Amino acid sequence: MSDDELQHIHLDGIADYTAALDTLCGLAEHNLYLFENDFDGLGFNGEARYETLRRFLLESPAHRLFVLAHDTRYLSTRCPRMMTLLGQFGTGMSIHQTPKSLQHITAPFSVADESHYVRRFHFDDPRGILARNDPENARALRSRFLEMWEGSHSALTTARLGL
């Protein structure tokens, strides 16, 4: 199989899904869009994921990491590595929270650039798919993400306020 050939890999559990997220993060060359309920239990505080995302953001000041969650409490209170990234790369990374009007969306997905994606069928269902070199569906998911992003609000910053 060549590097640019369409590939769909079915995911049968949370371990498969977490590994697929690792793969997707490593495939990103310009933009990475991540949507989850709360990101808990998916490896976002792991050292390997942190290093992958850090390398991605360091490669170019034009690289962007968009993180969207229904609930950002896990990220802000139990995920110090993501908060470290936000502090180091505040211009290249943003974390938004969806409003109540979008909380009916229950199928998480992530997109790397306009070519690759990972998606699950429901937050409570660990089954899903990792797609490589599937620009048509990746663009559709990216558009969906950006629509959700527009309706969401910035949830976490590293700005320190004081007198």
C-alpha positions as CSV (number, residue, x, y, z in Angstrom):
1,M,0.0,0.0,0.0
2,S,1.4,3.4,-0.9
3,D,1.5,6.4,1.5
4,D,-1.3,8.2,-0.5
5,E,-3.7,5.3,-0.9
6,L,-7.1,5.5,0.8
7,Q,-7.1,3.4,3.9
8,H,-9.9,2.7,6.4
9,I,-9.1,0.9,9.6
10,H,-12.0,-0.2,11.8
11,L,-11.5,0.4,15.6
12,D,-13.0,-2.1,18.0
13,G,-12.3,-0.6,21.4
14,I,-11.0,2.3,23.3
15,A,-7.4,1.1,23.1
16,D,-7.7,1.0,19.2
17,Y,-9.3,4.5,19.3
18,T,-6.5,5.9,21.5
19,A,-3.9,4.4,19.2
20,A,-5.7,5.8,16.2
21,L,-5.6,9.3,17.8
22,D,-1.8,8.9,18.3
23,T,-1.5,8.0,14.6
24,L,-3.7,11.0,13.5
25,C,-1.7,13.4,15.6
26,G,1.4,12.2,14.0
27,L,0.0,12.6,10.5
28,A,-1.0,16.3,11.0
29,E,1.1,18.7,8.8
30,H,-0.7,22.0,9.2
31,N,-3.9,21.8,11.2
32,L,-5.3,19.4,13.8
33,Y,-9.0,19.5,14.9
34,L,-10.0,17.5,17.9
35,F,-13.6,17.1,19.2
36,E,-14.5,15.0,22.2
37,N,-16.9,15.1,25.1
38,D,-14.2,15.7,27.7
39,F,-11.0,14.0,26.5
40,D,-10.8,11.9,29.7
41,G,-9.2,8.5,29.3
42,L,-7.9,9.1,25.7
43,G,-4.2,9.6,26.3
44,F,-4.1,13.4,26.1
45,N,-2.1,13.7,29.3
46,G,0.3,11.0,28.2
47,E,4.0,11.8,27.5
48,A,4.0,10.4,24.0
49,R,0.9,12.3,22.9
50,Y,2.3,15.5,24.5
51,E,5.6,15.1,22.6
52,T,3.8,14.5,19.3
53,L,1.6,17.6,19.7
54,R,4.6,19.7,21.0
55,R,6.7,18.7,17.9
56,F,3.7,19.5,15.6
57,L,3.4,23.0,17.1
58,L,7.1,23.6,17.1
59,E,7.6,22.7,13.4
60,S,6.0,25.9,12.2
61,P,4.3,29.0,13.8
62,A,1.6,28.5,11.2
63,H,0.5,25.1,12.6
64,R,-2.8,25.2,14.5
65,L,-4.3,22.9,17.1
66,F,-8.0,23.3,17.7
67,V,-9.5,21.5,20.7
68,L,-13.2,21.4,21.2
69,A,-15.1,19.8,24.1
70,H,-18.5,19.7,25.6
71,D,-16.9,19.8,29.0
72,T,-13.4,21.2,29.5
73,R,-13.0,20.4,33.2
74,Y,-10.8,17.4,32.6
75,L,-8.5,19.4,30.4
76,S,-8.2,22.2,32.9
77,T,-7.9,20.2,36.1
78,R,-6.5,16.8,35.3
79,C,-4.6,17.2,32.1
80,P,-1.5,19.3,32.9
81,R,0.3,18.4,29.7
82,M,-2.4,19.9,27.5
83,M,-2.4,23.0,29.7
84,T,1.4,23.2,29.3
85,L,1.0,23.1,25.6
86,L,-1.7,25.8,25.7
87,G,0.7,28.0,27.8
88,Q,3.6,27.4,25.4
89,F,1.7,27.7,22.2
90,G,-1.2,30.0,23.0
91,T,-1.2,31.5,19.5
92,G,-1.1,28.1,17.8
93,M,-3.5,26.3,20.1
94,S,-7.0,27.1,21.3
95,I,-9.4,25.2,23.5
96,H,-13.1,25.9,23.1
97,Q,-16.2,24.6,24.8
98,T,-19.5,24.0,23.0
99,P,-22.6,25.8,24.2
100,K,-25.7,23.8,25.4
101,S,-27.2,24.2,21.9
102,L,-24.5,21.9,20.5
103,Q,-24.3,19.4,23.3
104,H,-26.7,17.0,21.5
105,I,-23.8,16.1,19.2
106,T,-22.5,12.8,20.5
107,A,-20.2,11.5,17.8
108,P,-16.6,12.5,18.5
109,F,-14.1,13.0,15.7
110,S,-10.7,14.5,14.9
111,V,-9.3,15.6,11.6
112,A,-5.7,16.1,10.5
113,D,-5.4,18.7,7.7
114,E,-7.9,17.8,5.0
115,S,-6.9,14.2,4.5
116,H,-7.1,12.0,7.6
117,Y,-9.6,11.5,10.4
118,V,-10.7,9.4,13.3
119,R,-14.3,9.1,14.4
120,R,-16.4,7.2,16.7
121,F,-20.1,6.6,16.4
122,H,-21.0,7.8,19.9
123,F,-19.2,9.0,23.0
124,D,-20.3,5.8,24.7
125,D,-19.4,3.5,21.8
126,P,-15.6,2.7,21.5
127,R,-16.0,1.5,17.9
128,G,-14.9,3.8,15.2
129,I,-12.7,4.3,12.1
130,L,-9.3,5.7,11.3
131,A,-9.2,7.0,7.7
132,R,-6.0,7.9,5.9
133,N,-6.0,9.8,2.6
134,D,-9.8,10.3,2.5
135,P,-10.0,14.0,1.6
136,E,-13.7,14.0,0.8
137,N,-14.9,12.8,4.2
138,A,-12.1,14.6,6.0
139,R,-13.2,17.9,4.5
140,A,-16.8,17.2,5.4
141,L,-15.8,16.5,9.1
142,R,-13.5,19.6,9.1
143,S,-16.4,21.8,7.9
144,R,-18.6,20.3,10.6
145,F,-15.9,21.0,13.2
146,L,-15.5,24.6,12.0
147,E,-19.3,25.2,12.3
148,M,-19.3,23.9,15.8
149,W,-16.2,26.0,16.6
150,E,-17.9,29.1,15.4
151,G,-20.8,28.5,17.8
152,S,-18.5,27.7,20.7
153,H,-16.5,29.9,23.1
154,S,-13.0,30.1,24.3
155,A,-12.9,28.0,27.5
156,L,-9.3,27.9,28.7
157,T,-6.5,30.4,28.6
158,T,-3.2,30.7,30.4
159,A,-3.6,34.4,31.0
160,R,-2.9,35.4,34.6
161,L,-4.9,38.2,36.0
162,G,-3.7,40.2,38.9
163,L,-3.6,43.6,40.5
